[in-house]
Amino acid sequence: MADLLTDSEIEDKLADLDGWSRDGDAIVRERELEDFRAALAWVNEVGAEAEAANHHPDILIHGWNRVRLSVANHSAGGLTQADFDLAASIDALPGG
């Protein structure tokens, strides 16, 4: 099982990410895209990155062009380095 991060470690790691915030035992990001088609395309890119990492975020498409990602390590019962690694990978995607 992965080691849980402390609150201090989580805050430090969030400072290095753009647009992510903490929501309980998850980190979340909201993104507005050009239109619904762009939102779907970006979600597919996120999905491919998540599959490669074998770490899968909750994804919500709402409105017609907004995507909310929630990344957590449910099996560990809190936030781990894997959550922040996935967030950084998502941020590195085109348009991330």
C-alpha positions as CSV (number, residue, x, y, z in Angstrom):
1,M,0.0,0.0,0.0
2,A,1.2,3.5,-0.8
3,D,2.3,5.9,1.9
4,L,-0.2,8.6,2.8
5,L,1.0,12.2,2.5
6,T,0.8,14.5,5.5
7,D,-1.2,17.7,5.3
8,S,2.0,19.7,5.0
9,E,3.3,17.5,2.2
10,I,-0.1,17.9,0.4
11,E,0.0,21.7,0.6
12,D,3.6,21.8,-0.7
13,K,2.7,19.6,-3.6
14,L,-0.4,21.6,-4.4
15,A,1.7,24.7,-4.6
16,D,3.5,23.1,-7.5
17,L,0.4,22.4,-9.5
18,D,-1.7,24.9,-11.5
19,G,-5.4,24.9,-10.8
20,W,-5.6,22.0,-8.4
21,S,-7.1,22.2,-4.9
22,R,-7.8,19.9,-2.1
23,D,-11.3,18.5,-1.5
24,G,-11.1,16.2,1.5
25,D,-9.1,13.1,0.6
26,A,-8.9,14.1,-3.1
27,I,-7.3,16.8,-5.3
28,V,-9.6,18.4,-7.8
29,R,-9.3,20.5,-10.9
30,E,-12.0,22.3,-13.0
31,R,-11.3,23.1,-16.6
32,E,-13.3,25.1,-19.1
33,L,-12.8,24.2,-22.8
34,E,-13.8,25.7,-26.0
35,D,-16.9,23.5,-26.5
36,F,-18.4,20.1,-25.8
37,R,-16.3,18.4,-28.5
38,A,-13.1,19.9,-27.0
39,A,-14.2,18.7,-23.5
40,L,-14.7,15.2,-24.8
41,A,-11.3,15.2,-26.6
42,W,-9.5,16.3,-23.5
43,V,-11.3,13.7,-21.3
44,N,-10.1,11.0,-23.8
45,E,-6.5,12.3,-23.4
46,V,-6.9,12.3,-19.6
47,G,-8.3,8.7,-19.8
48,A,-5.3,7.5,-21.8
49,E,-2.9,9.1,-19.3
50,A,-4.8,7.5,-16.4
51,E,-4.7,4.1,-18.1
52,A,-1.0,4.4,-18.6
53,A,-0.5,5.2,-14.9
54,N,-3.1,2.6,-13.8
55,H,-4.6,5.4,-11.6
56,H,-8.1,6.6,-12.6
57,P,-9.7,9.9,-11.6
58,D,-13.3,10.6,-11.3
59,I,-14.3,12.7,-14.4
60,L,-17.4,14.9,-14.7
61,I,-18.4,16.7,-17.8
62,H,-20.9,19.4,-17.0
63,G,-22.4,22.4,-18.6
64,W,-21.4,22.1,-22.2
65,N,-17.7,22.7,-21.9
66,R,-16.6,22.1,-18.3
67,V,-14.7,19.2,-16.9
68,R,-14.0,18.4,-13.3
69,L,-11.4,15.9,-12.3
70,S,-11.1,14.4,-8.9
71,V,-8.0,12.3,-8.1
72,A,-7.7,10.2,-5.0
73,N,-6.2,7.0,-3.8
74,H,-9.2,5.2,-2.5
75,S,-7.4,2.0,-1.6
76,A,-4.8,3.9,0.5
77,G,-7.5,5.9,2.2
78,G,-6.1,9.3,1.4
79,L,-3.7,11.2,-0.9
80,T,-0.4,9.7,-2.0
81,Q,2.4,10.6,-4.4
82,A,0.6,8.7,-7.2
83,D,-2.2,11.2,-7.1
84,F,0.2,14.1,-7.6
85,D,2.1,12.2,-10.3
86,L,-1.1,11.8,-12.2
87,A,-2.1,15.4,-11.7
88,A,1.3,16.5,-13.1
89,S,0.9,14.2,-16.1
90,I,-2.5,15.6,-16.8
91,D,-1.1,19.1,-16.6
92,A,1.5,18.2,-19.2
93,L,-1.1,17.1,-21.7
94,P,-1.6,19.5,-24.7
95,G,-4.1,22.1,-23.5
96,G,-3.5,20.9,-19.9
